[in-house]
Amino acid sequence: MPATKRSGVVMYIDGGARGNPGPAAHAVVVEDAAGNPLTAFSEFIGHTTNNVAEYQGLLAALDYALRHNHTKVKVFSDSELLVRQVRGTYKVKSPDLKPLHAKAREMIDQLGEFSVEHVPREKNQEADRLVNQALDCTEADRYPGASKPAAILHATATHNAGTLALHQETPLSDGEEVELEIRRKQ
């Protein structure tokens, strides 16, 4: 049975590194075409630059869109460099960014419609908040000496009749094992 095609999504992406290069993370906030929240996630990606983290955010967004059969994708980013490179206005000169750009173009080519637009930082606050949250609670901070931190996904849920119901989709594969840390919302 063929995969079901879904309507378009709007994605806000961000990436950041403390120290540039330094500890880095990216985040993706996904909404449906009407602006209703679908999901949001962030990931600590190790030690790298801001620009690499921004591209990793784009790749995570594109991966989510492709895995969930979204063929119409609109991306907003506060990285003018990333937006201009993806649009072809700027050449990609950095050897660190060339393979990430090539991978992004390959993924974009699998979509029916794609656009990317620059937004000011204040219009990308949720993605920025998630990047900083991932950086604040990295596995490296919790477990000093860990060689490769695990991805950190953030989601909220409500407990009712013995079941936790997530408030948004999470970017997990079927059968994927996760470790949960549950905190009461204050």
C-alpha positions in Angstrom: 0.0 0.0 0.0 1.5 3.4 -1.0 2.3 6.0 1.7 -0.4 8.5 2.3 0.4 12.0 1.1 -0.2 14.7 3.7 -0.9 18.4 3.3 1.8 21.0 3.7 3.8 21.9 6.8 5.5 25.0 8.0 8.8 24.5 9.9 10.8 26.9 12.0 14.4 25.8 12.4 17.3 27.0 14.4 20.8 25.9 15.4 23.4 27.2 17.7 26.8 26.6 19.2 28.1 28.1 22.5 31.6 29.2 21.8 31.4 28.8 18.0 32.7 26.2 17.7 31.4 24.7 20.9 28.6 22.6 22.3 25.8 22.7 19.6 22.2 21.8 19.1 19.4 22.3 16.6 15.6 22.5 16.9 12.6 22.2 14.7 9.1 23.5 15.3 6.4 22.0 13.0 3.0 23.5 12.2 0.3 22.5 9.8 -0.6 24.9 7.0 -3.2 26.7 9.2 -0.5 27.4 11.9 -1.6 24.7 14.3 1.3 23.0 16.2 2.1 19.5 15.2 5.4 18.8 16.9 8.7 20.3 18.1 12.0 18.7 18.8 15.6 19.5 19.5 18.8 17.6 19.6 22.3 18.1 21.1 24.8 17.4 18.2 28.1 17.6 19.9 30.9 20.2 19.3 30.6 22.2 16.1 29.9 25.6 14.7 26.7 27.7 14.5 26.4 27.3 10.7 26.8 23.5 10.9 24.1 23.4 13.7 21.8 25.5 11.4 22.2 23.0 8.6 21.7 20.1 10.9 18.4 21.8 11.9 17.4 22.0 8.2 18.3 18.3 7.7 16.3 17.3 10.7 13.3 19.2 9.4 13.6 17.7 5.9 14.0 14.2 7.4 10.8 14.7 9.4 8.9 16.0 6.4 10.0 13.0 4.2 9.3 10.4 6.9 5.8 11.8 7.5 5.1 12.1 3.8 4.7 15.9 3.7 5.3 16.9 0.1 4.8 20.7 0.6 7.3 22.3 3.0 7.9 25.9 3.9 10.9 26.5 6.2 11.7 29.6 8.2 15.2 30.2 9.5 16.9 33.2 11.2 20.2 32.1 9.5 20.5 34.4 6.5 23.6 32.4 5.3 21.7 29.1 5.2 18.6 30.7 3.5 20.8 32.3 0.8 22.9 29.2 0.2 19.9 26.9 -0.1 18.2 29.4 -2.5 21.5 29.5 -4.5 22.0 33.2 -3.9 25.3 32.5 -2.1 27.9 29.9 -3.0 28.8 27.3 -0.4 32.5 27.8 0.2 33.0 26.1 3.6 34.2 22.5 3.4 32.1 21.8 6.5 28.9 23.0 4.9 29.3 21.6 1.4 28.2 18.0 2.3 25.4 19.3 4.4 24.2 21.6 1.7 24.4 18.7 -0.9 22.4 16.4 1.4 19.8 19.2 1.9 19.4 19.7 -1.8 19.0 15.9 -2.3 16.3 15.8 0.3 14.6 19.0 -1.1 14.5 17.4 -4.5 12.3 14.6 -3.1 9.6 17.1 -2.1 6.8 18.4 -4.3 7.1 22.0 -3.2 9.8 23.6 -1.0 10.5 27.2 0.0 12.9 28.7 2.6 12.6 32.2 4.0 14.6 34.3 6.4 12.9 35.6 9.5 14.2 37.8 12.2 15.3 36.1 15.4 12.2 37.4 17.3 10.0 35.5 14.9 11.8 32.2 15.6 11.7 32.3 19.4 10.3 28.8 20.0 13.0 27.1 17.9 15.6 29.3 19.6 14.3 28.4 23.0 14.4 24.7 22.2 18.1 25.0 21.0 19.0 26.6 24.3 17.0 24.0 26.3 18.9 21.2 24.5 22.2 22.9 25.2 21.3 23.4 28.9 20.5 19.8 29.5 22.9 17.9 27.3 23.9 14.4 28.0 27.5 15.6 28.1 26.6 17.7 31.1 24.7 14.9 32.9 27.3 12.3 32.2 30.8 13.8 31.9 33.1 11.8 29.7 30.3 10.4 27.5 31.7 10.1 24.0 28.5 10.8 22.0 25.5 12.3 23.7 22.1 10.8 22.8 19.5 12.9 21.0 17.2 14.7 23.4 13.6 15.0 22.4 11.2 17.4 24.2 7.5 16.7 24.5 4.7 17.4 26.9 2.1 14.9 27.9 -0.9 14.6 30.2 -1.4 11.6 32.4 -5.0 10.2 32.5 -6.2 6.8 33.6 -2.8 5.3 33.7 -1.7 6.5 30.2 0.6 9.4 29.2 -0.9 11.1 26.1 1.7 13.2 24.2 0.5 16.6 23.1 2.4 16.4 19.8 4.0 13.8 17.5 7.5 12.8 18.2 10.1 12.0 15.5 10.6 8.4 16.5 10.8 5.3 14.3 8.6 2.3 14.9 10.3 0.0 17.4 12.9 2.6 18.5 13.7 2.4 22.2 13.9 5.6 24.3 14.8 6.4 27.8 12.3 8.6 29.6 12.8 11.1 32.3 9.5 12.5 33.6 9.3 15.8 35.5 6.1 17.4 36.8 5.3 20.6 35.0 5.4 23.6 37.3 
